[in-house]
Amino acid sequence: MQDKVKIGYRTYVIKEDGIADKSENWGDIIHKTGEIHIEESLSLQHKQEILLHEIIHGIGAICMNDELIEKQISSLAYAFAMVIRDNPQMFMDIIKGLK
């Protein structure tokens, strides 16, 4: 798994640890410290889905003043993960086009 992600003006450090396990969440984004925590015991696929979830939280905080509710974020993250998984070449093409 990658160790950093840039969301808007901020770079977040991604940490796989047990911090998320101390709550009911599998991941957490902490804007104050610039960290995203992902539960280390999850499968790689689940970690990536949780990372997308936390990235959407970050996008919402920067672009939407945190107006998305948790259910919307979860739905967007899992739907986006399915689209990426089912259309990997399309996303490679998008990445090339954005450079």
N, C-alpha and C positions, 0 to 999 in steps of 0.2 A: 504494500500500500504506500502511496505517496506520503511525504512527510510535511508538505506545505500546500496551501491553496490560497490564491489571491482572489479576493472578492471585492470588487471596486477598488477603493484606495487602500485597503487593509490586507496584509498577508497574515493568514492564520497558520499556526503550527498544529499539525495533526498528531495526536498522541493516542496510541493504543494502550489502554491501561484499565484498571479496575474501577476508576472513579465513577463511571456511569453506573456500575453495578451497585453502588451505594444508594441509588435511588431506584425508581421504577423505570427509568429511561435507559436505553442502550447507547445513547449518545448525548452530547451536550456541546453547545457553542457558548463560549464565554467572551463576550465582546470586549470587556474591560482588559483582559489579559491577552487577547488575540489567540485563543486556543480553542481547538475542537477536540473533544475527548470521545473516543469510540471504545466500546466494551471489547476487551481483548479476546474474550472467550468465544466470540461469534465466528461463523464461517466467513471466508473472504467475500463471498457474494453478499452476505448480510451486512458485513462491514461497509461495503461499497454503497449499498442501499441506504444505510444509516448516514454515511458521509454525504450523499446527495440530499438527504433530509436536512442535515445541519447546514449545508451550503444554501439551501433554499431559505432557511432561517436567516442566514447572513445577508442574502439578497433582499429579503423582506425588510430587514433592519435598515439597510442602506437606502433602498429605493422606494420602499412602501411604508415607512414609518411603523413597521411591525403590525400592519393591518391584517395580515393573514392569520387565521386561527389554526390551531394544531392539526385539526382534521384535514384542512385544505393542504397544509404543508405535507402531511403524510401521503395524501392522495397524489399530489404532484410528484413527490419523490419516487414513489413506487411506479407510477405511470411512466415517468421519465426513464427510470431504470429499465423498464420493459422495452421501451422504444429504442434505447441505446443498445440493449442486448440483442434485439431482433433486427437491427439495422446498423451494424458496426461500420460498414463501408461508407454509408451516408455520413456518419459523424466524422470519419476520417476526411472525407471530401469537404465537409463544413470547416474543419480545422485548417485544412490547406487553404481554403478560400478566405479565411479570416486573417491569415498571416500577412 
